[in-house]
């Protein structure tokens, strides 16, 4: 399992799908991992994507989980490039199982409550059954302010100075320069207000000396989002005679998730996009009239800078009166699968239909209406001297002048006028019809020939519709147009298993396995997937296996149809930082060619950026309707050793597999850092079209600083990984009890991304989230009424992103993150028959997450680590009771 996958600890800033849990096999992306339930598809929990929300599948309903990695598209269809997670549900559950538990972290947060009821019954002959489940769970928030590592805004000193040795030294505090009392820029500098309302010089460099004007955003951010969920599920099988039956599976999950982050940071350039300058005066009947809300201190220090004949100023301000930003999302997932299965003349058949939908209704706050805010800023004296809005039409619509000068100066009436609550409605539906037959038509010398064939039709639809202001970018936040699209696919497949040898010398068994799948997509046309392999057991205790496969993945709805959507990327290193008028090199020359960069150098001696520049980079992500499918070529070679003929080792099992997956024409968004490095001295100036710099200083932002870095989806040069999996398991009686042990280990030999055809390969294996070595050890010992289990997870030494390191003239792997080990324990005690009391601790030794702080790639905003890879919460306890009736 790799990262980034979505979870509670890395989705606080997600536009949609906060609190969703997804899985990513082989670090190839969640869209390349196909999740099934009983071998059939499940509707996505992420609008426009194929990633399934695992939270919608109740754990008490699960019998086992099967993993098939690499090259599974021929068997299961598109999206299985990295592999398949097939969740097999229980079938013959009888009675009632009640399970209740409470828990939380040792810090007093991350409170968890769970209650579930599972019941079922089976007919007397065992041919028919029905099961049901109800579950409720609540997981509390974990706030950044409640962890020492993330309680105060900070930034990598090395990312600011360009010195590699300072990368893990935090500049702390590194408060935001967007203060609740405002920072106001005039002709000769800037000022703010102290707690008594007096004007004082403003510092905007993020240093510790700016405590009066800085703003600690970590006070409001969330490490883990609070989540409340109801789960209902049912399944059943009805015998229709001796050889036929009807089946159904249904589940409904209702989830409520709340995200929270600091109040909005508003700049006057969000309101006056052309110049960012706010007029301090207005023309009224041909005369210049001063805005009575503009303080004399500011009015005396400003002039006409934009040439419209009116004095003007620039400001930044944290709109704390509007309240925290964030959203409350209600997400509902429904799925129903039903069909018939049976046997006709030694042939097994199954026909089925599946319908699934996920809908999310989200309400958000903390934004302002830019048009109203502009009207409210442009005040003039009324007939009695009281400030009124200059525009008469705006006054008729309820405009109230707004005072942004100082702490809590925005009146309730003005706040009501500019406040802009947001909304987002998403809908994802999946329709599926299919059927298959399988059988053994005749015998070969080594055994029966196995054949399976089938057909499947599928239609996917997704829409994501924000409110009108968000679509137009008129709430001062990200401009997010609506996304809507659909596609259909028809597929037919054929599989076979051909026994070749049996009970021969050095061939206890030898079989060939093959499959082919043909698809017809409404978006990319015809596709073909196939796999071929063999299983060879030279002796009964040893089996060798090998597979070669070609998998396909068609682009999803977001990749095809997303219009330009605004984003605010972080962790980027500007290649021009530190460039001087005389420094040598292709990068330096390319940087100096930008007028804004040269103006910055002339003013500062070298290209220098400030805190607002670092925090003010934006850009647009866009889809591509001309995408084609991607093709993944995978090879696996493995061995299974089960030495049953050796008494001392009869309970031992060992497996080892080599895997290699190479994806051609992989669908990826061009990495922004790659675009920056290619534009400036990287030899590919076409990427400069993705980048816009500020030609001159604007308010808090420096000349030449990055304003926009866009990215687009394309069929890139490639994506791949290579490595070895090994598993050893043993189970036997030890002393008075029984011991179960299982050790799994994955070693990566390669992992790479090619952003565009012809570009250099960008290796990611060994980097944070894709450690070269990962391992998991499970131990269980059952003795009488006691059952003790432990789970140990090892994440090997990792390095920072090599593209980022290249900006410090460091080779790949030069800066390491130490290995981490997490231990979980659970003790179960049987109070009496069918009544168990259990207690557990996760992250028992309180292993701290590594400091991957702001400014370093891999940082999860608010957590100050990679919260998708490491545990940012700490030690957690739980206590529960399980009763079977």
Secondary structure, 3 states (H helix, E strand, C coil): CCCCCCCCCCCCCCCCCCCCCCCCHHHCCHHHEEEEECCEECCCCCCCCCCCCHHHCCHHHEEEEEEEECCCHHHHCCCCCCEEEEEEECCCCCEEEEEEEEEEECCCCCCEEEEEEEEEEECCCCCCEEEEEEEEEEECCEEHHHCHHHCCCEEEHHHHHCCHHHCCCEEECCCECCCCCCEEEECCEEEEECCCCCEEECCCCCCHHHCCCCECHHHCCEEECEEEEEEEEEEEEEECCCCEEEEEEEEEEEEEEEEEECCCEEEHHHHCCCCCCEECEEEECCEEEECCCCCHHHHCCCCCCCCCCCCEEEEEEECHHHCCEEEEEEEEEEEEEEEEEEEECCEEEEEEEEEEEEEEEEEEECCECHHHHHHHHCEEECCCCCEEECCHHHHHCCCCCCCCCCCCCCCHHHHHHHECCEEEEEEEEEEEEEEEEEECCCEECCEECEEEEEEEEEEEEEEEEECHHHHHCCCCCCCECCEEEEEEEEEEEEEEEEEEEEEECCEEEEEEEEEEEEEEECCCEEEEEEEEEEEEEEECCEEEEEEEEEEEECCCHHHHHCCCEEECCCCCCCCCCCCECCCCCHHHHHHHCCHHHHHHHHHHCECCCCHHHHHCCEEEEECCCCCCCEEEEEEEEEEEECCCCCHHHCCEEEEEEEEEEEEECCEEECCHHHHHHHHCCCCCHHHHHHEEECCCCECCECCCCEEEECEEEEECCEEEEEEEEEEEEEEEEECCEEEEEEEEEEEEEEEEEECCCCCCCEECCCECCCCCEEEEEEEEEEECCEEEEEEEEEECCEECCHHHHHCCCCCCCCCEECCEEEEEEEEEEEEECCEEEEEEEECCCCCCCCCCCCCCCCCCCCCCCCCCCCCCCCCEEEEEEEEEC
